[in-house]
Amino acid sequence: MVFGNNIKKLREEKNLTQQQLAEKLYVSRQTICRWENGVSQTKGY
């Protein structure tokens, strides 16, 4: 869950909402939520 915690911490430091971060990364808000909650990991492309 380190990945999710890091994403959330960095997002909050930049004062971004999940929606704003999702738009910057071209993913859905639900994807950001899943990452932050440890439900889904990114693929290591």
C-alpha distance matrix in Angstrom:
0.0 3.8 5.4 5.3 6.3 8.7 10.1 10.9 12.3 14.4 15.5 16.7 18.4 20.3 21.2 20.1 19.6 17.2 20.5 21.7 18.6 18.9 22.6 22.1 19.8 22.0 19.4 19.5 18.2 16.7 14.6 13.3 12.6 10.8 8.6 7.9 7.5 5.3 8.9 9.7 9.0 11.9 14.7 15.6 19.1
3.8 0.0 3.8 5.5 5.2 6.1 8.6 10.0 10.4 12.1 14.1 15.4 16.3 18.4 19.8 19.2 19.3 17.5 20.8 21.3 18.1 18.9 22.4 21.3 19.2 21.9 19.9 20.5 19.2 18.4 16.1 14.1 14.2 13.0 10.0 9.1 10.1 8.4 12.1 12.1 10.5 12.4 15.1 15.1 18.5
5.4 3.8 0.0 3.8 5.5 5.2 6.2 8.7 9.9 10.7 12.1 14.3 15.4 16.7 18.3 17.1 17.3 15.1 18.1 18.5 15.0 15.7 19.0 17.9 15.5 18.2 16.3 17.3 16.4 15.8 13.1 11.2 12.1 11.0 7.4 7.5 9.4 7.8 10.9 10.0 7.8 9.1 12.0 12.2 15.3
5.3 5.5 3.8 0.0 3.8 5.4 5.1 6.2 8.5 10.0 10.5 12.2 14.2 15.5 16.4 15.0 14.5 12.2 15.5 16.4 13.3 13.9 17.5 17.0 15.0 17.4 15.1 15.3 13.7 13.0 11.0 8.7 8.8 8.2 5.1 3.8 6.1 5.7 9.0 9.0 8.2 10.1 13.6 14.6 17.5
6.3 5.2 5.5 3.8 0.0 3.8 5.5 5.2 6.0 8.6 9.8 10.6 12.1 14.3 15.2 14.7 14.7 13.3 16.9 17.4 14.6 15.9 19.4 18.6 17.2 20.0 18.0 18.1 16.0 15.8 14.2 11.3 11.1 11.3 8.6 6.0 8.0 8.5 12.0 12.6 11.9 13.6 17.0 17.5 20.4
8.7 6.1 5.2 5.4 3.8 0.0 3.8 5.5 5.1 6.0 8.4 9.9 10.5 12.3 14.1 13.7 14.6 13.4 16.8 16.5 13.4 15.2 18.2 16.7 15.4 18.7 17.3 18.2 16.5 16.9 14.8 11.8 12.7 13.1 9.8 8.1 11.0 11.0 14.4 14.0 12.4 13.0 16.2 16.1 18.6
10.1 8.6 6.2 5.1 5.5 3.8 0.0 3.8 5.5 5.3 6.0 8.5 9.9 10.7 12.2 10.9 11.5 10.0 13.2 13.0 9.7 11.4 14.5 13.3 12.0 15.1 13.8 14.5 12.9 13.7 11.6 8.4 9.9 10.8 7.7 6.4 10.0 10.6 13.2 12.5 11.2 11.4 14.8 15.3 17.4
10.9 10.0 8.7 6.2 5.2 5.5 3.8 0.0 3.8 5.5 5.0 6.1 8.5 9.9 10.3 9.5 9.6 8.6 12.3 12.5 10.1 12.0 15.2 14.6 14.0 16.8 15.2 15.1 12.6 13.4 12.4 8.7 9.0 10.9 8.7 5.9 9.1 10.9 13.6 13.9 13.5 14.3 17.9 18.8 21.0
12.3 10.4 9.9 8.5 6.0 5.1 5.5 3.8 0.0 3.8 5.5 5.2 6.1 8.7 9.8 10.3 11.5 11.6 15.1 14.5 12.2 14.9 17.6 16.4 16.2 19.4 18.3 18.5 16.1 17.2 16.0 12.4 12.8 14.6 12.1 9.3 12.3 13.8 16.8 17.1 16.2 16.8 20.2 20.5 22.7
14.4 12.1 10.7 10.0 8.6 6.0 5.3 5.5 3.8 0.0 3.8 5.4 5.0 6.3 8.6 8.8 11.0 11.2 14.2 12.8 10.3 13.3 15.5 13.6 13.7 17.2 16.8 17.7 15.7 17.4 15.9 12.3 13.8 15.6 12.8 10.9 14.4 15.5 18.3 17.8 16.5 16.2 19.4 19.3 20.9
15.5 14.1 12.1 10.5 9.8 8.4 6.0 5.0 5.5 3.8 0.0 3.8 5.5 5.3 6.3 5.4 7.2 7.7 10.6 9.3 7.2 10.4 12.6 11.3 11.9 15.0 14.5 14.9 12.6 14.7 13.8 10.1 11.5 14.1 11.9 10.1 13.6 15.4 17.6 17.2 16.5 16.2 19.5 20.1 21.5
16.7 15.4 14.3 12.2 10.6 9.9 8.5 6.1 5.2 5.4 3.8 0.0 3.8 5.3 4.8 5.9 7.6 9.2 12.2 11.2 10.1 13.3 15.3 14.5 15.5 18.4 17.7 17.5 14.7 16.7 16.4 12.6 13.1 15.9 14.2 11.5 14.6 16.9 19.3 19.5 19.2 19.4 22.9 23.5 25.1
18.4 16.3 15.4 14.2 12.1 10.5 9.9 8.5 6.1 5.0 5.5 3.8 0.0 3.8 5.4 7.8 10.5 12.4 15.0 13.2 12.0 15.5 17.1 15.5 16.7 20.0 19.8 20.2 17.8 19.9 19.2 15.5 16.5 19.0 16.8 14.4 17.6 19.4 22.1 22.0 21.1 21.0 24.2 24.2 25.7
20.3 18.4 16.7 15.5 14.3 12.3 10.7 9.9 8.7 6.3 5.3 5.3 3.8 0.0 3.8 5.5 9.0 11.2 13.0 10.5 9.6 13.4 14.3 12.5 14.3 17.5 17.9 18.5 16.4 19.1 18.4 14.8 16.5 19.2 17.2 15.3 18.8 20.6 22.9 22.3 21.4 20.7 23.8 23.8 24.8
21.2 19.8 18.3 16.4 15.2 14.1 12.2 10.3 9.8 8.6 6.3 4.8 5.4 3.8 0.0 3.8 6.7 9.8 11.5 9.5 9.8 13.3 14.2 13.4 15.5 18.1 18.2 18.0 15.4 18.2 18.3 14.7 15.7 18.9 17.5 15.3 18.4 20.9 22.8 22.8 22.5 22.2 25.4 26.0 27.1
20.1 19.2 17.1 15.0 14.7 13.7 10.9 9.5 10.3 8.8 5.4 5.9 7.8 5.5 3.8 0.0 3.8 6.5 7.9 5.8 6.2 9.6 10.6 10.1 12.2 14.5 14.5 14.3 11.8 14.9 15.0 11.6 13.0 16.3 15.2 13.5 16.7 19.1 20.6 20.2 20.1 19.6 22.8 23.7 24.6
19.6 19.3 17.3 14.5 14.7 14.6 11.5 9.6 11.5 11.0 7.2 7.6 10.5 9.0 6.7 3.8 0.0 3.8 5.3 5.1 6.3 8.5 10.0 10.9 12.5 14.1 13.3 12.2 9.1 12.0 12.9 9.8 10.5 14.1 13.8 12.2 14.9 17.6 18.6 18.7 19.2 19.1 22.5 24.0 25.0
17.2 17.5 15.1 12.2 13.3 13.4 10.0 8.6 11.6 11.2 7.7 9.2 12.4 11.2 9.8 6.5 3.8 0.0 3.8 5.5 5.2 6.0 8.7 10.0 10.5 11.8 10.3 8.9 5.7 8.4 9.1 6.2 7.1 10.6 10.5 9.5 12.1 14.6 15.3 15.1 15.9 15.9 19.3 21.1 22.2
20.5 20.8 18.1 15.5 16.9 16.8 13.2 12.3 15.1 14.2 10.6 12.2 15.0 13.0 11.5 7.9 5.3 3.8 0.0 3.8 5.5 5.0 6.2 8.7 9.9 10.2 9.2 7.5 5.1 8.7 9.9 8.1 9.4 12.7 13.1 12.8 15.2 17.5 17.5 17.0 17.9 17.4 20.4 22.5 22.9
21.7 21.3 18.5 16.4 17.4 16.5 13.0 12.5 14.5 12.8 9.3 11.2 13.2 10.5 9.5 5.8 5.1 5.5 3.8 0.0 3.8 5.4 5.2 6.4 8.8 9.9 10.2 9.9 8.3 11.9 12.3 10.0 12.1 15.2 14.7 14.4 17.3 19.4 19.9 19.0 19.2 18.2 21.1 22.5 22.7
18.6 18.1 15.0 13.3 14.6 13.4 9.7 10.1 12.2 10.3 7.2 10.1 12.0 9.6 9.8 6.2 6.3 5.2 5.5 3.8 0.0 3.8 5.4 5.1 6.2 8.5 8.5 9.1 7.9 11.1 10.3 7.7 10.5 13.1 11.9 11.8 15.2 16.7 17.5 16.3 16.0 14.8 17.7 18.9 19.3
18.9 18.9 15.7 13.9 15.9 15.2 11.4 12.0 14.9 13.3 10.4 13.3 15.5 13.4 13.3 9.6 8.5 6.0 5.0 5.4 3.8 0.0 3.8 5.4 5.1 5.8 5.0 5.4 5.3 8.5 7.7 6.3 9.4 11.5 11.0 12.0 14.8 16.1 16.1 14.6 14.7 13.4 16.1 17.9 18.1
22.6 22.4 19.0 17.5 19.4 18.2 14.5 15.2 17.6 15.5 12.6 15.3 17.1 14.3 14.2 10.6 10.0 8.7 6.2 5.2 5.4 3.8 0.0 3.8 5.4 5.0 6.4 7.3 8.0 11.4 11.0 10.1 13.1 15.2 14.8 15.7 18.6 19.9 19.7 18.0 18.0 16.2 18.4 20.0 19.5
22.1 21.3 17.9 17.0 18.6 16.7 13.3 14.6 16.4 13.6 11.3 14.5 15.5 12.5 13.4 10.1 10.9 10.0 8.7 6.4 5.1 5.4 3.8 0.0 3.8 5.7 8.0 10.0 10.6 13.9 12.6 11.1 14.5 16.4 15.1 16.0 19.3 20.2 20.6 18.6 17.8 15.6 17.6 18.5 17.9
19.8 19.2 15.5 15.0 17.2 15.4 12.0 14.0 16.2 13.7 11.9 15.5 16.7 14.3 15.5 12.2 12.5 10.5 9.9 8.8 6.2 5.1 5.4 3.8 0.0 3.8 5.5 8.6 9.9 12.4 10.2 9.4 13.1 14.2 12.6 14.3 17.4 17.8 18.0 15.6 14.5 12.0 13.9 14.9 14.4
22.0 21.9 18.2 17.4 20.0 18.7 15.1 16.8 19.4 17.2 15.0 18.4 20.0 17.5 18.1 14.5 14.1 11.8 10.2 9.9 8.5 5.8 5.0 5.7 3.8 0.0 3.8 6.9 9.5 11.8 10.1 10.5 13.9 14.8 14.1 16.2 18.8 19.2 18.7 16.2 15.7 13.3 14.7 16.4 15.4
19.4 19.9 16.3 15.1 18.0 17.3 13.8 15.2 18.3 16.8 14.5 17.7 19.8 17.9 18.2 14.5 13.3 10.3 9.2 10.2 8.5 5.0 6.4 8.0 5.5 3.8 0.0 3.8 6.7 8.3 6.4 7.6 10.7 11.3 11.1 13.5 15.7 16.1 15.2 12.9 13.0 11.2 13.1 15.5 15.2
19.5 20.5 17.3 15.3 18.1 18.2 14.5 15.1 18.5 17.7 14.9 17.5 20.2 18.5 18.0 14.3 12.2 8.9 7.5 9.9 9.1 5.4 7.3 10.0 8.6 6.9 3.8 0.0 3.8 5.2 5.2 6.8 8.8 10.0 11.0 12.8 14.5 15.5 14.2 12.8 13.9 13.1 15.4 18.2 18.3
18.2 19.2 16.4 13.7 16.0 16.5 12.9 12.6 16.1 15.7 12.6 14.7 17.8 16.4 15.4 11.8 9.1 5.7 5.1 8.3 7.9 5.3 8.0 10.6 9.9 9.5 6.7 3.8 0.0 3.8 5.3 5.2 6.3 8.7 9.9 10.7 12.4 14.3 13.5 12.9 14.3 14.2 17.1 19.8 20.5
16.7 18.4 15.8 13.0 15.8 16.9 13.7 13.4 17.2 17.4 14.7 16.7 19.9 19.1 18.2 14.9 12.0 8.4 8.7 11.9 11.1 8.5 11.4 13.9 12.4 11.8 8.3 5.2 3.8 0.0 3.8 5.4 4.9 6.1 8.6 9.8 10.4 12.1 10.5 10.3 12.6 13.2 16.1 19.2 20.3
14.6 16.1 13.1 11.0 14.2 14.8 11.6 12.4 16.0 15.9 13.8 16.4 19.2 18.4 18.3 15.0 12.9 9.1 9.9 12.3 10.3 7.7 11.0 12.6 10.2 10.1 6.4 5.2 5.3 3.8 0.0 3.8 5.4 5.0 6.2 8.6 9.8 10.4 9.2 7.8 9.3 9.5 12.4 15.4 16.6
13.3 14.1 11.2 8.7 11.3 11.8 8.4 8.7 12.4 12.3 10.1 12.6 15.5 14.8 14.7 11.6 9.8 6.2 8.1 10.0 7.7 6.3 10.1 11.1 9.4 10.5 7.6 6.8 5.2 5.4 3.8 0.0 3.8 5.4 5.1 6.2 8.6 9.9 10.0 9.1 10.0 10.2 13.7 16.0 17.4
12.6 14.2 12.1 8.8 11.1 12.7 9.9 9.0 12.8 13.8 11.5 13.1 16.5 16.5 15.7 13.0 10.5 7.1 9.4 12.1 10.5 9.4 13.1 14.5 13.1 13.9 10.7 8.8 6.3 4.9 5.4 3.8 0.0 3.8 5.5 5.2 6.1 8.6 8.4 9.1 11.0 12.4 15.9 18.5 20.3
10.8 13.0 11.0 8.2 11.3 13.1 10.8 10.9 14.6 15.6 14.1 15.9 19.0 19.2 18.9 16.3 14.1 10.6 12.7 15.2 13.1 11.5 15.2 16.4 14.2 14.8 11.3 10.0 8.7 6.1 5.0 5.4 3.8 0.0 3.8 5.5 5.1 6.0 4.9 5.4 8.0 10.1 13.4 16.3 18.4
8.6 10.0 7.4 5.1 8.6 9.8 7.7 8.7 12.1 12.8 11.9 14.2 16.8 17.2 17.5 15.2 13.8 10.5 13.1 14.7 11.9 11.0 14.8 15.1 12.6 14.1 11.1 11.0 9.9 8.6 6.2 5.1 5.5 3.8 0.0 3.8 5.5 5.2 6.1 5.3 5.9 7.7 11.4 13.6 16.0
7.9 9.1 7.5 3.8 6.0 8.1 6.4 5.9 9.3 10.9 10.1 11.5 14.4 15.3 15.3 13.5 12.2 9.5 12.8 14.4 11.8 12.0 15.7 16.0 14.3 16.2 13.5 12.8 10.7 9.8 8.6 6.2 5.2 5.5 3.8 0.0 3.8 5.6 7.8 8.5 9.2 11.1 14.8 16.6 19.1
7.5 10.1 9.4 6.1 8.0 11.0 10.0 9.1 12.3 14.4 13.6 14.6 17.6 18.8 18.4 16.7 14.9 12.1 15.2 17.3 15.2 14.8 18.6 19.3 17.4 18.8 15.7 14.5 12.4 10.4 9.8 8.6 6.1 5.1 5.5 3.8 0.0 3.8 5.5 7.9 9.8 12.6 16.1 18.3 21.0
5.3 8.4 7.8 5.7 8.5 11.0 10.6 10.9 13.8 15.5 15.4 16.9 19.4 20.6 20.9 19.1 17.6 14.6 17.5 19.4 16.7 16.1 19.9 20.2 17.8 19.2 16.1 15.5 14.3 12.1 10.4 9.9 8.6 6.0 5.2 5.6 3.8 0.0 3.8 5.6 6.9 10.3 13.5 15.5 18.6
8.9 12.1 10.9 9.0 12.0 14.4 13.2 13.6 16.8 18.3 17.6 19.3 22.1 22.9 22.8 20.6 18.6 15.3 17.5 19.9 17.5 16.1 19.7 20.6 18.0 18.7 15.2 14.2 13.5 10.5 9.2 10.0 8.4 4.9 6.1 7.8 5.5 3.8 0.0 3.8 7.0 10.4 13.1 15.9 18.7
9.7 12.1 10.0 9.0 12.6 14.0 12.5 13.9 17.1 17.8 17.2 19.5 22.0 22.3 22.8 20.2 18.7 15.1 17.0 19.0 16.3 14.6 18.0 18.6 15.6 16.2 12.9 12.8 12.9 10.3 7.8 9.1 9.1 5.4 5.3 8.5 7.9 5.6 3.8 0.0 3.8 6.8 9.4 12.4 15.0
9.0 10.5 7.8 8.2 11.9 12.4 11.2 13.5 16.2 16.5 16.5 19.2 21.1 21.4 22.5 20.1 19.2 15.9 17.9 19.2 16.0 14.7 18.0 17.8 14.5 15.7 13.0 13.9 14.3 12.6 9.3 10.0 11.0 8.0 5.9 9.2 9.8 6.9 7.0 3.8 0.0 3.8 6.6 9.0 11.9
11.9 12.4 9.1 10.1 13.6 13.0 11.4 14.3 16.8 16.2 16.2 19.4 21.0 20.7 22.2 19.6 19.1 15.9 17.4 18.2 14.8 13.4 16.2 15.6 12.0 13.3 11.2 13.1 14.2 13.2 9.5 10.2 12.4 10.1 7.7 11.1 12.6 10.3 10.4 6.8 3.8 0.0 3.8 6.2 8.5
14.7 15.1 12.0 13.6 17.0 16.2 14.8 17.9 20.2 19.4 19.5 22.9 24.2 23.8 25.4 22.8 22.5 19.3 20.4 21.1 17.7 16.1 18.4 17.6 13.9 14.7 13.1 15.4 17.1 16.1 12.4 13.7 15.9 13.4 11.4 14.8 16.1 13.5 13.1 9.4 6.6 3.8 0.0 3.8 5.7
15.6 15.1 12.2 14.6 17.5 16.1 15.3 18.8 20.5 19.3 20.1 23.5 24.2 23.8 26.0 23.7 24.0 21.1 22.5 22.5 18.9 17.9 20.0 18.5 14.9 16.4 15.5 18.2 19.8 19.2 15.4 16.0 18.5 16.3 13.6 16.6 18.3 15.5 15.9 12.4 9.0 6.2 3.8 0.0 3.8
19.1 18.5 15.3 17.5 20.4 18.6 17.4 21.0 22.7 20.9 21.5 25.1 25.7 24.8 27.1 24.6 25.0 22.2 22.9 22.7 19.3 18.1 19.5 17.9 14.4 15.4 15.2 18.3 20.5 20.3 16.6 17.4 20.3 18.4 16.0 19.1 21.0 18.6 18.7 15.0 11.9 8.5 5.7 3.8 0.0
